[in-house]
Every structure is written in C-alpha cells, then in structure tokens.
Amino acid sequence: MILLYIIIGLLASVIGALPLGGSNIAVINTTLKQNAKQAFKIAIAAGIAEVMLSYYALHCNMVVKDFFDNNQWLQILIAVLLLVIGGFLFLKSNKTDNNDNKKQSKLAKSKYATGFLLGLLNPPVLIYWLIVYGIINNNDFMLTLKSPISVLFLFFGGVYLGKILTLYLYSKFSIVIKNKFKNINGVINKVTGVLLFIIGIAQFAKLYFI
C-alpha cells in the first residue's frame, strides 16, 4: 500500500511536466544545439526544483494559492518576460561567429543553474501541486507533512523521477528531430521564440479571460 505513493508522485509529476514550459523548452533547445548530456543536466536540476516546489506547496497549501491570486502582478511579470524573450529569440540573427564555441562552453557550466531556476520560478507549477494535494487528500491517500517519513520519501522520490523522466523523453524526441533535419539552428531560435510567445499570451488569457 505504501509503495503506491511513489506511483502517485511519479504520475502527478509526469502530468504536470508534460505541458510545454520553460524547462521543457530549455531541454529541447539544449539537445538540438549541443547534446543530450548537457540537456540532462537541466533535467536533473529541474527535478530538484520540482521537489522543492511540491514540498513548499504541501507546506503552505492554500496560503500560496491565495498569495498568487491576490498578487497578479507576479503572473503579469512572468507573462511579459516570456513575450520579450520569445520576441528576442524569434528576431535574433542566425549569424554565427568564432566565439560560439566559447559561449557554449560557458553556457554548459550553467546548465544546472538554468534547470534549477526555470524549474523553481514557475508559479503555475506551484498552483498545480496545490490542486494535486487537494485531489489526493479528498481520496483515501492522505498526505501531509506529518505523514510518515517513508511515505514522504517515496512520494517526493516519485515526483523527482517523474520530472526527469518527462524531460528525458523530451530530449530523446529532440534527438529524433535532430537526426532527421540538418542545419536547423536558425529554425530553433524561431520555434523556441514562438513557443515562449504563445505561453506568454496564454498566461495573459488565463488572467483576463478565464
């Protein structure tokens, strides 16, 4: 019975990680521009951030949801940043120079930080986990910070595995694309920019029309 908690954590994490977000896009972009090894660094750090967010949601419960509902400027700021970054990437020149390898080397060192920050600075994920805990606790599987350590360990272990597994599959899918299409670096920035732009618009739509 107790082992079901790792399955619940894993499934909940996979469902939450499937929609295209910052960490997903970073994994796809890094796989295509560099390699799967560098992308997996993002996944590892993003998994840690996911566990922290899910733990914080369990700790704060409805307080966090009320905070974001009452401070929409945070959601607006995130949406604006997504639009700006998306527009920058879409309009970015495709020209390359001899400094590209040096830049990629520096970026490679920050993959863990990139994955962690993209995973952590994600209010919708925090709201998602609040909803998940509401569903869990409305059924036969009660989960609180007072639950046995073994239960919490299995659940958050499942959360971590679910996150990195989903991002790993995104990376594998990107490799398939990379092997079929050559010299697509110019397209990558535009596709990434469009995706970020769409996410930003969706964020605004959720705030004002839903």
C-alpha positions as CSV (number, residue, x, y, z in Angstrom):
1,M,0.0,0.0,0.0
2,I,2.7,2.4,0.9
3,L,4.5,1.9,-2.4
4,L,1.5,3.4,-4.1
5,Y,2.8,6.8,-3.0
6,I,5.8,6.7,-5.3
7,I,3.5,5.8,-8.2
8,I,1.1,8.7,-7.3
9,G,4.1,11.1,-7.1
10,L,5.5,9.9,-10.4
11,L,2.2,10.1,-12.3
12,A,1.4,13.5,-10.8
13,S,4.8,14.8,-11.8
14,V,4.6,13.5,-15.3
15,I,1.2,15.0,-15.9
16,G,2.5,18.3,-14.5
17,A,5.6,18.3,-16.6
18,L,4.0,17.3,-19.9
19,P,2.7,20.8,-20.9
20,L,5.4,22.8,-22.6
21,G,7.2,25.1,-20.1
22,G,10.5,26.8,-19.6
23,S,12.5,23.7,-18.5
24,N,11.0,21.6,-21.4
25,I,11.9,24.2,-24.0
26,A,15.4,24.6,-22.4
27,V,15.9,20.8,-22.7
28,I,14.8,20.7,-26.3
29,N,16.9,23.7,-27.2
30,T,20.0,22.4,-25.5
31,T,19.6,18.9,-27.0
32,L,19.4,20.4,-30.5
33,K,22.1,23.0,-30.2
34,Q,24.5,21.0,-28.0
35,N,23.8,17.4,-26.9
36,A,21.6,15.2,-24.7
37,K,24.2,15.1,-21.9
38,Q,24.0,18.9,-21.4
39,A,20.2,18.7,-21.6
40,F,20.1,16.1,-18.9
41,K,22.0,18.4,-16.5
42,I,19.0,20.8,-16.9
43,A,16.6,17.9,-16.2
44,I,18.5,16.8,-13.0
45,A,18.3,20.4,-11.6
46,A,14.8,20.9,-12.7
47,G,13.8,17.7,-10.9
48,I,15.2,19.1,-7.6
49,A,13.3,22.3,-8.2
50,E,10.1,20.3,-8.8
51,V,10.5,18.5,-5.5
52,M,11.1,21.8,-3.7
53,L,8.0,23.4,-5.2
54,S,5.9,20.3,-4.4
55,Y,7.2,20.3,-0.8
56,Y,6.5,24.0,-0.4
57,A,3.0,23.6,-1.8
58,L,2.4,20.8,0.7
59,H,3.7,23.1,3.5
60,C,1.8,26.2,2.6
61,N,-1.2,24.7,1.0
62,M,-3.9,27.3,0.2
63,V,-1.9,30.2,1.5
64,V,0.3,30.1,-1.6
65,K,-2.7,30.0,-3.9
66,D,-4.3,33.0,-2.2
67,F,-0.9,34.9,-2.5
68,F,-0.7,34.5,-6.2
69,D,-4.4,35.2,-6.7
70,N,-4.0,38.4,-4.7
71,N,-0.8,39.5,-6.4
72,Q,-1.4,39.2,-10.1
73,W,1.5,41.4,-10.9
74,L,3.7,38.4,-10.5
75,Q,1.9,36.5,-13.1
76,I,1.8,39.5,-15.4
77,L,5.6,40.0,-15.0
78,I,6.2,36.4,-15.9
79,A,4.0,36.7,-19.0
80,V,5.8,39.9,-20.1
81,L,9.2,38.3,-19.7
82,L,8.0,35.3,-21.8
83,L,6.8,37.6,-24.5
84,V,10.0,39.7,-24.5
85,I,12.3,36.6,-24.5
86,G,10.2,34.9,-27.2
87,G,10.3,38.0,-29.4
88,F,14.0,38.4,-29.0
89,L,14.7,34.8,-30.0
90,F,12.4,35.0,-33.0
91,L,14.0,38.2,-34.3
92,K,17.6,37.1,-33.4
93,S,20.0,36.9,-36.3
94,N,21.1,33.4,-37.4
95,K,24.7,34.6,-37.9
96,T,27.4,32.7,-36.0
97,D,31.0,33.7,-35.3
98,N,34.1,32.1,-33.9
99,N,33.1,32.9,-30.4
100,D,30.2,30.4,-30.5
101,N,32.2,27.5,-29.0
102,K,33.4,29.7,-26.1
103,K,29.9,30.9,-25.5
104,Q,28.6,27.3,-25.5
105,S,31.4,26.3,-23.1
106,K,30.3,29.0,-20.6
107,L,26.6,28.0,-21.1
108,A,27.4,24.4,-20.4
109,K,28.7,25.3,-17.0
110,S,25.4,26.9,-16.1
111,K,23.1,24.1,-17.1
112,Y,22.4,23.0,-13.6
113,A,21.6,26.6,-12.6
114,T,19.4,27.1,-15.7
115,G,17.4,24.0,-15.0
116,F,17.0,24.8,-11.3
117,L,15.9,28.4,-11.9
118,L,13.5,27.5,-14.7
119,G,12.0,24.8,-12.6
120,L,11.8,26.9,-9.4
121,L,10.5,30.2,-10.9
122,N,7.3,28.7,-12.1
123,P,4.1,29.8,-10.2
124,P,1.7,27.7,-12.3
125,V,3.5,24.5,-11.1
126,L,3.1,25.6,-7.5
127,I,-0.7,26.1,-8.1
128,Y,-0.8,22.7,-9.9
129,W,0.7,20.9,-6.8
130,L,-1.8,22.6,-4.6
131,I,-4.6,21.1,-6.7
132,V,-2.9,17.7,-6.7
133,Y,-2.8,17.7,-2.9
134,G,-6.4,18.7,-2.8
135,I,-7.3,15.7,-5.0
136,I,-5.1,13.3,-3.1
137,N,-6.4,14.3,0.3
138,N,-10.0,14.1,-0.9
139,N,-9.5,10.4,-1.6
140,D,-8.1,7.6,0.6
141,F,-4.4,8.8,0.3
142,M,-3.9,11.4,3.0
143,L,-0.6,13.3,2.6
144,T,0.6,16.0,5.0
145,L,4.0,17.0,6.4
146,K,3.0,14.8,9.4
147,S,2.9,11.7,7.2
148,P,5.5,9.0,7.9
149,I,9.0,9.8,6.6
150,S,8.8,6.7,4.4
151,V,5.6,8.0,2.8
152,L,7.1,11.4,2.1
153,F,10.3,10.0,0.8
154,L,8.5,7.7,-1.6
155,F,6.2,10.4,-2.8
156,F,8.8,13.0,-3.4
157,G,11.1,10.4,-4.9
158,G,8.3,9.7,-7.4
159,V,8.0,13.4,-8.1
160,Y,11.7,13.7,-8.9
161,L,11.7,10.6,-11.1
162,G,8.6,11.8,-13.0
163,K,10.1,15.2,-13.8
164,I,13.4,13.9,-15.1
165,L,11.8,11.1,-17.0
166,T,9.5,13.5,-18.8
167,L,12.3,15.9,-19.6
168,Y,14.4,12.9,-20.7
169,L,11.7,11.9,-23.2
170,Y,11.6,15.4,-24.5
171,S,15.3,15.2,-25.1
172,K,15.0,11.9,-26.9
173,F,12.3,13.3,-29.1
174,S,14.6,16.2,-29.9
175,I,17.3,13.9,-31.0
176,V,15.0,12.2,-33.4
177,I,14.2,15.6,-34.9
178,K,17.9,16.5,-35.0
179,N,18.8,13.3,-36.9
180,K,16.2,13.9,-39.5
181,F,16.9,17.6,-40.1
182,K,20.3,19.0,-40.5
183,N,21.4,22.6,-40.1
184,I,18.3,23.8,-38.3
185,N,20.0,26.0,-35.7
186,G,18.4,29.0,-37.4
187,V,14.9,27.5,-37.0
188,I,15.5,26.5,-33.4
189,N,15.5,30.1,-32.1
190,K,12.4,31.0,-34.1
191,V,10.5,27.9,-32.9
192,T,11.6,28.5,-29.3
193,G,10.6,32.1,-29.6
194,V,7.2,31.3,-30.9
195,L,6.6,28.7,-28.2
196,L,7.6,31.2,-25.4
197,F,5.4,33.9,-27.1
198,I,2.4,31.5,-27.1
199,I,3.0,30.6,-23.4
200,G,3.1,34.3,-22.6
201,I,-0.1,35.0,-24.4
202,A,-1.8,32.0,-22.8
203,Q,-0.7,33.4,-19.4
204,F,-2.4,36.7,-20.2
205,A,-5.5,35.0,-21.5
206,K,-5.7,33.0,-18.3
207,L,-5.5,36.1,-16.2
208,Y,-8.1,38.2,-18.1
209,F,-10.4,35.9,-20.0
210,I,-10.6,32.6,-17.9
